[in-house]
Amino acid sequence: MKTTILLLVFSSLSIGLLAENYQSNPIEIQLSKAIKNPYLVQAMYLQLDDGFLNDEISNNASFSRDVFFNSKYYVITGTYEEWVSFFLMDIIINENRHPAVSDL
């Protein structure tokens, strides 16, 4: 019984600490600034799909997508042309596992 209570206390503390490290307020950032951070670019490539560009074709529209990176919630906004350029960029990961972006 003591072990169960102790386990519950540690579990609730762990969840509390994890929730404290997670930022729930979104950070709004333009795509042109987001692509300057290669780690954020890598997270974007892993989490985003270019299918939304086919669904909402409008050259004057601004498109926003949500990305979770480094315990933060980003809302990344860009024009149709910027998103097309982003998905056509080459992403290179060198042997040290550090992402690099080419063709910026």
C-alpha positions as CSV (number, residue, x, y, z in Angstrom):
1,M,0.0,0.0,0.0
2,K,2.8,2.4,0.9
3,T,4.5,1.5,-2.4
4,T,1.4,2.3,-4.4
5,I,0.9,5.7,-2.7
6,L,4.6,6.5,-3.2
7,L,4.3,5.6,-6.9
8,L,1.2,7.8,-7.3
9,V,3.0,10.7,-5.7
10,F,6.1,10.4,-8.0
11,S,3.8,9.9,-11.0
12,S,1.9,13.1,-10.3
13,L,5.2,15.0,-9.7
14,S,6.6,13.7,-13.0
15,I,3.5,14.8,-14.9
16,G,3.5,18.2,-13.2
17,L,7.2,18.8,-14.2
18,L,6.6,17.7,-17.8
19,A,3.6,20.0,-18.1
20,E,5.6,22.8,-16.7
21,N,8.3,22.3,-19.3
22,Y,5.7,22.3,-22.1
23,Q,4.7,25.7,-23.4
24,S,1.1,25.8,-24.4
25,N,1.0,29.4,-25.7
26,P,1.8,29.3,-29.4
27,I,4.8,31.1,-30.8
28,E,3.7,32.8,-34.1
29,I,6.5,33.0,-36.6
30,Q,6.8,33.7,-40.3
31,L,8.1,30.9,-42.5
32,S,10.9,33.1,-43.7
33,K,12.2,33.3,-40.1
34,A,11.5,29.7,-39.3
35,I,13.7,28.3,-42.1
36,K,16.7,30.1,-40.6
37,N,16.7,27.5,-37.7
38,P,17.8,24.1,-39.3
39,Y,16.5,22.1,-36.3
40,L,13.1,23.7,-36.7
41,V,13.2,23.0,-40.4
42,Q,13.9,19.4,-39.7
43,A,10.9,19.2,-37.3
44,M,8.7,20.9,-39.9
45,Y,9.7,18.3,-42.5
46,L,8.9,15.5,-40.1
47,Q,5.5,16.9,-39.0
48,L,4.1,18.6,-42.1
49,D,2.7,17.4,-45.4
50,D,2.4,19.5,-48.5
51,G,-1.1,18.1,-49.2
52,F,-2.7,21.2,-47.7
53,L,-1.3,23.2,-50.7
54,N,-3.4,21.2,-53.1
55,D,-6.6,21.5,-51.0
56,E,-6.5,25.3,-50.6
57,I,-5.2,26.7,-53.8
58,S,-5.2,30.5,-53.6
59,N,-2.1,32.5,-54.4
60,N,-3.0,35.4,-52.2
61,A,-3.8,33.4,-49.1
62,S,-1.6,33.0,-46.1
63,F,-1.3,29.4,-44.8
64,S,-0.6,28.5,-41.1
65,R,0.6,25.2,-39.8
66,D,1.3,23.9,-36.3
67,V,4.7,22.5,-35.3
68,F,5.9,21.1,-32.0
69,F,9.6,21.6,-31.5
70,N,11.8,21.7,-28.4
71,S,8.8,21.6,-26.0
72,K,7.3,24.6,-27.7
73,Y,4.2,25.0,-29.9
74,Y,4.9,27.1,-33.1
75,V,2.3,28.5,-35.5
76,I,4.2,29.0,-38.7
77,T,2.6,31.3,-41.4
78,G,3.6,31.8,-45.0
79,T,2.3,32.5,-48.4
80,Y,1.5,29.8,-51.0
81,E,4.8,30.6,-52.8
82,E,6.8,30.4,-49.6
83,W,5.4,27.0,-48.7
84,V,6.0,25.6,-52.2
85,S,9.6,26.8,-51.9
86,F,9.9,25.3,-48.5
87,F,8.8,21.9,-49.7
88,L,11.1,22.0,-52.7
89,M,14.2,22.8,-50.5
90,D,16.8,20.2,-50.1
91,I,17.4,19.1,-46.5
92,I,20.8,17.6,-45.8
93,I,21.7,15.8,-42.6
94,N,25.5,15.3,-42.2
95,E,27.1,12.4,-40.4
96,N,27.1,14.2,-37.1
97,R,23.3,14.2,-37.2
98,H,23.1,18.0,-37.4
99,P,20.7,19.2,-40.0
100,A,21.7,21.7,-42.7
101,V,19.6,23.5,-45.2
102,S,20.7,24.1,-48.7
103,D,19.2,26.1,-51.5
104,L,17.9,28.8,-49.2
